[in-house]
Amino acid sequence: MVDDKTIAKIWAPRSVRETSELYANWADTYEDDVTAMAYATPDRIADALLLQNPDLTKPVLDFGCGTGLSGIALKKKGFFIIDGTDISPEMLVHAKEKSGPDGPLYRKLWLGEIGEVAAKPGDYGIIVATGVISLGAAQPELLQVLFDALAPSGLLAFSYNDPTLLDHRYLSVLNGLLADGSAIQVFRENGPHLSEKVTGSDVIVLRRT
């Protein structure tokens, strides 16, 4: 079980090494901990994507998939082919263990590198980054990297938690995409993230023009 000291570190600036260590040490209890905190964002993102009437048979990239909670939410909503990547090998161990009646949760899983998608631009018409681009995790510029990897007319669904919304750097990247016309914001809604900690998040869906 994660302690209060670890919780306090989640949404604070830190080095890549510190982030890797945090999630490596948290991997075995992560799901139990965030479930106890009523982790709502994976289901909210999957619901937001469904509103855009996507082709559910097309592959989805679950970027920063962690232990697979985002993948589970997507599969429950009918997304059929899901690939996942994460920079934490400890988290990926748990993602690889997940399966259902139709086989493994993820079609493909791979260990990623910091700030890289490791997929050719256009391979995915839907990319999901649940709780990934945030203060204390990935840098704001990752939003541009993920957006550039989208297929034309593709959808990028992600979340900015409340502490991240207070950091102008993250909003600056988002506003830049919207201002230059390369992206259309088709969904944005604030709601619960980790409800028991009274922490919300904006779920945002962008369409590439």
For each residue, the residues with C-beta under 8 A, 3 or more apart:
1: 29 32 33
2: 6 7 26 29 30 33
3: 6 7
4: 7 8
5: 8 9
6: 2 3 9 10 22 25 26
7: 2 3 4 10 197
8: 4 5 12
9: 5 6 12 14 22 136
10: 6 7 22 136
11: 134 135 136 161 163 164
12: 8 9 135 136
13: 135 136
14: 9 18 19 22 136
15: 18 19
16: 19 20 114
17: 20 21
18: 14 15 21 22
19: 14 15 16 22 23 136 137
20: 16 17 23 24 87 88
21: 17 18 24 25
22: 6 9 10 14 18 19 25 26
23: 19 20 26 27 30 66 88 90 91
24: 20 21 27 88 89 90
25: 6 21 22
26: 2 6 22 23 29 30 33
27: 23 24 30 67 88 90 91 93 94
28: 90 94
29: 1 2 26 32 33
30: 2 23 26 27 33 34 66 67 91 94
31: 34 35 67 69 94
32: 1 29 35 36
33: 1 2 26 29 30 36 37
34: 30 31 37 39 69 194
35: 31 32 38 39
36: 32 33 196
37: 33 34 194 195 196 197
38: 35 192 194 195 196
39: 34 35 42 69 193 194
40: 43 44 191 192 193 194 195
41: 44 45 130 131 159 161 192 193 201 203
42: 39 45 46 69 70 72 73 74 130
43: 40 46 47 73 76
44: 40 41 47 48 159 189 191 192 201 203
45: 41 42 48 49 70 73 128 130 157 158 159 203
46: 42 43 49 50 70 73 74 76 77 79
47: 43 44 50 51 77
48: 44 45 51 52 157 187 189 203 205
49: 45 46 52 54 74 77 79 126 128 155 157 205
50: 46 47 53 54 77 78
51: 47 48 187 205
52: 48 49 155 186 187 205 207
53: 50
54: 49 50 58 79 125 126 155
55: 58 125
56: 78 79 80
57: 80 81
58: 54 55 81 125 126
59: 81 82 83 107 123 124 125 126
60: 74 79 81 82 83 124 126 127 128
61: 83 84 85 117 119 123 124 126 127 128 149
62: 65 70 71 74 82 83 84 85 106 128 130
63: 84 85 112 117 127 128 129 132 146
64: 85 86 87 129 130 131 132 137 138
65: 62 68 70 71 84 85 86 91 92 95 106 109
66: 23 30 69 70 86 88 91 94 95
67: 27 30 31 91 94 95 98
68: 65 71 72 84 94 95 98 105 106
69: 31 34 39 42 66 72 73 130
70: 42 45 46 62 65 66 73 74 128 130
71: 62 65 68 74 75 82 84 95 98 105 106
72: 42 68 69 75 76 98 105
73: 42 43 45 46 69 70 76 77 130
74: 42 46 49 60 62 70 71 77 79 82 128
75: 71 72 78 79 82 100 105
76: 43 46 72 73
77: 46 47 49 50 73 74
78: 50 56 75
79: 46 49 54 56 60 74 75 82 126
80: 56 57
81: 57 58 59 60 107
82: 59 60 62 71 74 75 79 105 106 107
83: 59 60 61 62 106 107 108 109 124
84: 61 62 63 65 68 71 92 95 106 108 109 110
85: 61 62 63 64 65 109 110 111 112 117 118
86: 64 65 66 91 92 95 111 112
87: 20 64 111 112 113 114
88: 20 23 24 27 66 91 92
89: 24 92 93 111
90: 23 24 27 28 93 94
91: 23 27 30 65 66 67 86 88 94 95
92: 65 84 86 88 89 95 96 109 111
93: 27 89 90 96 97
94: 27 28 30 31 66 67 68 90 91 97 98
95: 65 66 67 68 71 84 86 91 92 98 105 106 109
96: 92 93 104 106 109
97: 93 94
98: 67 68 71 72 94 95 104 105 106
99: 103 104 105
100: 75 103 105
101:
102:
103: 99 100
104: 96 98 99 107
105: 68 71 72 75 82 95 98 99 100
106: 62 65 68 71 82 83 84 95 96 98 109
107: 59 81 82 83 104
108: 83 84
109: 65 83 84 85 92 95 96 106
110: 84 85 118
111: 85 86 87 89 92
112: 63 85 86 87 116 117 118
113: 87 116 118
114: 16 87
115: 138 139 141 142 145
116: 112 113 145
117: 61 63 85 112 127 145 146 149
118: 85 110 112 113
119: 61 123 124 149
120: 123 149
121: 148 149 150 151
122: 149 150 151 152
123: 59 61 119 120 149 151
124: 59 60 61 83 119 127 149 150 151 154
125: 54 55 58 59 150 151 153 154 155
126: 49 54 58 59 60 61 79 154 155 156 157
127: 60 61 63 117 124 146 149 150 154 155 156 157
128: 45 49 60 61 62 63 70 74 156 157 158
129: 63 64 132 133 138 142 146 156 157 158 159
130: 41 42 45 62 64 69 70 73 157 158 159
131: 41 64 134 137 159 161 193 201
132: 63 64 129 137 138 142 158
133: 129 137 138 139 140 142 143 146 158 159 160 164 170
134: 11 131 137 138 159 160 161 163 164 170
135: 11 12 13 161 163 164 167 170
136: 9 10 11 12 13 14 19 163
137: 19 64 131 132 133 134
138: 64 115 129 132 133 134 142
139: 115 133 142
140: 133 143 167 169 170 172 173
141: 115 144 145 173
142: 115 129 132 133 138 139 145 146
143: 133 140 146 147 156 158 170 173 174 177
144: 141 147 148 173 176 177
145: 115 116 117 141 142 148 149
146: 63 117 127 129 133 142 143 149 150 156 158
147: 143 144 150 156 177 182 183 206 208
148: 121 144 145
149: 61 117 119 120 121 122 123 124 127 145 146
150: 121 122 124 125 127 146 147 154 155 156 208
151: 121 122 123 124 125 154 208
152: 122 208
153: 125 207 208 209
154: 124 125 126 127 150 151 207 208
155: 49 52 54 125 126 127 150 186 205 206 207 208
156: 126 127 128 129 143 146 147 150 183 205 206 208
157: 45 48 49 126 127 128 129 130 187 203 204 205 206
158: 45 128 129 130 132 133 143 146 203 204
159: 41 44 45 129 130 131 133 134 193 201 202 203 204
160: 133 134 164 165 170 171 174 201 202 204
161: 11 41 131 134 135 164 165 193 199 200 201
162: 165 166 193 199 200 201
163: 11 134 135 136 166 167 199
164: 11 133 134 135 160 161 167 170
165: 160 161 162 170 171 202
166: 162 163
167: 135 140 163 164 170 171
168: 171 172
169: 140 172 173
170: 133 134 135 140 143 160 164 165 167 173 174
171: 160 165 167 168 174 175
172: 140 168 169 175 176
173: 140 141 143 144 169 170 176 177
174: 143 160 170 171 177 178 204
175: 171 172 178 179
176: 144 172 173 179 180
177: 143 144 147 173 174 180 182 183 206
178: 174 175 181 183 184 185
179: 175 176
180: 176 177
181: 178 209
182: 147 177 208 209
183: 147 156 177 178 206 207 208 209
184: 178 206 207 209
185: 178 188 204 205 206
186: 52 155 205 206 207
187: 48 51 52 157 203 204 205
188: 185 202 203 204 205
189: 44 48 202 203
190: 200 201 202
191: 40 44 200 201 203
192: 38 40 41 44 195 199 200 201
193: 39 40 41 131 159 161 162 199 200 201
194: 34 37 38 39 40 197 199
195: 37 38 40 192 198 199
196: 36 37 38
197: 7 37 194
198: 195
199: 161 162 163 192 193 194 195
200: 161 162 190 191 192 193
201: 41 44 131 159 160 161 162 190 191 192 193
202: 159 160 165 188 189 190
203: 41 44 45 48 157 158 159 187 188 189 191
204: 157 158 159 160 174 185 187 188
205: 48 49 51 52 155 156 157 185 186 187 188
206: 147 155 156 157 177 183 184 185 186
207: 52 153 154 155 183 184 186
208: 147 150 151 152 153 154 155 156 182 183
209: 153 181 182 183 184
